[in-house]
Amino acid sequence: MAATSGRFKNDLVRLGERARVARVAAGLTQQQVADALEMHRVTFNRFEAGENDLPSSKLLALAEVLRVNPSALFDEPTADLRGSDS
């Protein structure tokens, strides 16, 4: 397995953290999100921890499950992750 570059790893960690904040704000468990994305909870846990990335199709589905705009998973501030019903 190739080593992950420092910047890419940092981006994965930030993306996973933002997903975790949005998940918690939505009142969902890792298992609920993993089930909705049709993946194992451990795989989703590793994504939130910044250890794994997700395909873009899963990122779009994740935003739908969390009811946030997909760009909110990448942009600052984390206040955008409180959910969007608009």
C-alpha positions as CSV (number, residue, x, y, z in Angstrom):
1,M,0.0,0.0,0.0
2,A,1.4,3.4,-1.0
3,A,2.0,5.9,1.7
4,T,-0.6,8.7,2.0
5,S,0.8,12.2,1.4
6,G,0.6,14.5,4.4
7,R,-1.8,17.0,2.8
8,F,-4.2,14.3,1.5
9,K,-4.2,12.7,4.9
10,N,-5.0,16.0,6.6
11,D,-7.8,16.5,4.1
12,L,-9.2,13.1,4.9
13,V,-9.1,13.8,8.6
14,R,-10.9,17.1,8.2
15,L,-13.5,15.5,5.9
16,G,-14.1,12.7,8.4
17,E,-14.3,15.2,11.3
18,R,-16.9,17.3,9.4
19,A,-18.9,14.2,8.6
20,R,-18.8,13.2,12.3
21,V,-20.0,16.6,13.4
22,A,-22.9,16.5,10.8
23,R,-23.8,13.0,11.8
24,V,-24.0,13.9,15.5
25,A,-26.0,17.0,14.7
26,A,-28.4,14.9,12.7
27,G,-28.8,12.6,15.7
28,L,-27.6,9.5,13.8
29,T,-25.3,6.7,14.8
30,Q,-22.4,5.4,12.8
31,Q,-24.4,2.2,12.2
32,Q,-27.4,4.1,10.9
33,V,-25.3,6.1,8.4
34,A,-23.3,3.0,7.4
35,D,-26.6,1.1,6.7
36,A,-27.9,4.0,4.6
37,L,-24.7,4.0,2.6
38,E,-24.7,0.2,2.3
39,M,-21.3,-0.3,4.0
40,H,-19.9,-1.8,7.2
41,R,-19.9,0.4,10.3
42,V,-16.2,-0.2,10.7
43,T,-15.6,1.2,7.2
44,F,-17.6,4.3,8.1
45,N,-15.8,4.6,11.4
46,R,-12.5,4.6,9.6
47,F,-13.7,7.2,7.2
48,E,-14.7,9.5,10.2
49,A,-11.3,8.8,11.7
50,G,-9.6,10.0,8.5
51,E,-8.2,6.5,7.8
52,N,-10.3,5.8,4.7
53,D,-11.7,7.9,1.9
54,L,-15.1,7.4,0.3
55,P,-16.0,7.3,-3.4
56,S,-17.7,10.5,-4.6
57,S,-21.0,8.7,-5.0
58,K,-20.9,7.7,-1.4
59,L,-20.0,11.3,-0.4
60,L,-23.1,12.6,-2.2
61,A,-25.3,9.9,-0.5
62,L,-23.7,10.8,2.8
63,A,-24.7,14.5,2.4
64,E,-28.3,13.3,1.6
65,V,-28.4,11.1,4.7
66,L,-27.0,13.9,6.9
67,R,-29.3,16.5,5.2
68,V,-26.5,18.8,4.4
69,N,-25.3,20.4,1.2
70,P,-22.4,18.3,-0.1
71,S,-20.2,21.4,-0.2
72,A,-20.7,21.7,3.6
73,L,-18.6,18.6,4.1
74,F,-15.7,20.4,2.5
75,D,-16.1,24.1,3.4
76,E,-15.7,25.9,6.6
77,P,-17.2,26.6,9.1
78,T,-18.7,23.6,10.9
79,A,-21.8,25.6,11.7
80,D,-23.0,24.7,8.2
81,L,-23.2,21.1,9.4
82,R,-26.1,21.6,11.7
83,G,-28.4,20.4,9.0
84,S,-30.3,22.1,6.2
85,D,-34.0,21.7,5.7
86,S,-34.2,24.4,3.0
